[in-house]
Amino acid sequence: MTASPSSAYPYRLRLPGPITIPERIRQATARSIVNHRGPEMRVILEEIQQWIKPLFGTTAPVLTFGSSGTGVMEASLANVLAPGEKVLALVHGQFGERYAQIARALGAEVDVIESEWGWTPDPAVIAAKLDKNDYRALVAVHNESSTGAVTDLAAIGALLRDRDTLLLVDSVSGLGGLELRQDEWGVDIIVTGSQKALMCPPGLGFASVSEKARKVIERDDRCARFYLDMRKALAVVDKHETAFTCPVSLLFGVHEALTMIHEEGLPQVFARHKRLSDAMRAGCVALGLPAFGDQATASHTVVVASVPEPLTGGAIVKHMYETYNTAIAGARNKLTGRVIRIGTMGLISEADVLTDLYFLERSLTALGHAVPTPGCGVAAAVASLS
């Protein structure tokens, strides 16, 4: 059994999601419940619709579901697929694998382009596959939080612009921390969740729907669907309602989160995420934990660091939690033991990054890892920040 964490330090949630909820948002979720179909809720939903579209980079409707990110991934497929149709899945990490698994569960015939984990798919390879087969959908992960790699959606969208194939994208860990230009890039459906860069508790899923996708969704020959039926959601979105009972308290939180994001300004939010992730990555490298994967496509919302033998990621995660009450992530896939992952999304600060690196250095030292110079991780981060 895992030992209890030290009570000498406050609990610090530093995962790549769920993340720590800012106090303004936490207070918003504690507001008194209102009629989920009353005028107060319609105002909230209208403003959420107005403020969330720029995060997707779209003028298309953004649908709201009481769901995790995986739920809206399933919704994106269930609403465009007929059983037996073909899907092309781009897999370069755990969540690409999940998207492919969902497609298979819905009865699709799935072809996979698997890239080395940590590296994103080559558009030329995708183009060759598209030339040989007719696919109803291509599924991709925008920000693969298991590896820290960001997919070039513009390049993939360009391949599909003149094809019937729809581009479905999981940006659960990207939206709000990385720029998205859905309309410009030719993405048909983007799905995300509330618990990552949107800074809210888990439980809300969002899906934006292009006109190209909508024409397919409205067909009656798609997969069986009821609660996740986007036709129902599309029928009421312009009335500022949801098809079924919405998670009122969570939507209060999202409304506050979007207020905070737009107060800061989207360009400033994106720049802050990059600045802090760069500093965290520099600190990890200085401590002797090389950045994992292709750094040309490195995420701004999660830092993935390689763990040199004989250390294991699990040992570092355990020590950080038990000694410093700080929850970071390892891996539960083919990278188990080989990496650690630290979230750099949401309303984190320079102090959070420096504290992470200080605790990380002490944990590495306690586990027998020879740090090049005492304080080198924090120093590298400070240099990056300045």
PEDA-V551758 format. One record per backbone hydrogen bond with DSSP energy under -0.5 kcal/mol. NH is the residue of the N-H (numbers start at 1). CO is the residue of the C=O. Records with the same first field share a line. If there is no record, write none. Layout:
NH = CO + CO
This chain:
6 = 322
9 = 6
12 = 325
14 = 12 + 327
17 = 18
18 = 195
19 = 195
20 = 13
22 = 20
25 = 22
26 = 22
27 = 23
28 = 24
29 = 25
30 = 26 + 27
31 = 28
38 = 35
41 = 35
42 = 38
43 = 39
44 = 40
45 = 41
46 = 42
47 = 43
48 = 44
49 = 45
50 = 46
51 = 47
52 = 48
53 = 49
55 = 52
56 = 52 + 53
57 = 53
58 = 53
63 = 61 + 207
65 = 205
67 = 65 + 203
72 = 68
73 = 69
74 = 70
75 = 71
76 = 72
77 = 73
78 = 74
79 = 75
80 = 77
81 = 77
84 = 107
85 = 82
87 = 109
88 = 137
89 = 87 + 111
90 = 139
91 = 89 + 113
92 = 90
97 = 93
98 = 94
99 = 95
100 = 96
101 = 97
102 = 98
103 = 99
104 = 100
105 = 101
106 = 102
107 = 104
108 = 103
109 = 85
110 = 108
111 = 87 + 109
113 = 89
114 = 112
115 = 91 + 113
118 = 92
119 = 116
123 = 121
125 = 122
126 = 122
127 = 123
128 = 124
129 = 125
130 = 126
131 = 127
132 = 128 + 129
133 = 129
135 = 133
136 = 86
137 = 86
138 = 166
139 = 88
140 = 168
142 = 140 + 170
143 = 170
144 = 142 + 149
145 = 143
147 = 144
148 = 144
149 = 144
150 = 297
151 = 142
153 = 151
156 = 152
157 = 153
158 = 154
159 = 155 + 156
160 = 156 + 157
161 = 157
163 = 160
166 = 136
168 = 138 + 166
169 = 189
170 = 140
171 = 169 + 191
174 = 171
175 = 171
176 = 178
177 = 174
178 = 174
182 = 56
183 = 57
185 = 181
186 = 182
187 = 182
188 = 167
189 = 167
190 = 208
191 = 169
192 = 206
194 = 204
196 = 193
199 = 196
200 = 194
205 = 65
206 = 192
207 = 63
208 = 190
209 = 61
210 = 188
214 = 210
215 = 211
216 = 212 + 213
217 = 213
218 = 214
219 = 216
222 = 219
223 = 78 + 81
229 = 226
230 = 228
232 = 229
233 = 229
234 = 230
235 = 231
236 = 232 + 233
237 = 233
238 = 234
239 = 236
240 = 237
241 = 236
248 = 246
251 = 247
252 = 248
253 = 249
254 = 250
255 = 251
256 = 252
257 = 253
258 = 254
259 = 255
260 = 256
261 = 257
262 = 258
263 = 259
264 = 260
265 = 261
269 = 265
270 = 266
271 = 267
272 = 268
273 = 269
274 = 270
275 = 271
276 = 272
277 = 273
278 = 274
279 = 275
280 = 276
281 = 277
282 = 278
283 = 279
284 = 280
285 = 281
286 = 282
287 = 283
288 = 285
289 = 284
290 = 288
292 = 304
294 = 118
295 = 293
297 = 294
298 = 295
299 = 148
303 = 342
304 = 302
305 = 303 + 340
306 = 290
307 = 338
308 = 306
311 = 308
313 = 337
316 = 312
317 = 313
318 = 314
319 = 315
320 = 316
321 = 317
322 = 318
323 = 319
324 = 319 + 320
325 = 321
326 = 320
327 = 12 + 325
328 = 326
329 = 341
336 = 333
338 = 335
339 = 335
340 = 305
341 = 329
342 = 303
343 = 14
344 = 301
348 = 346
353 = 349
354 = 350
355 = 351
356 = 352
357 = 353
358 = 354
359 = 355
360 = 356
361 = 357
362 = 358
363 = 359
364 = 360
365 = 361
366 = 362
367 = 363
368 = 365
369 = 364
371 = 369
376 = 373
379 = 375
380 = 376
381 = 377
382 = 378
383 = 379
384 = 380
385 = 381
386 = 382
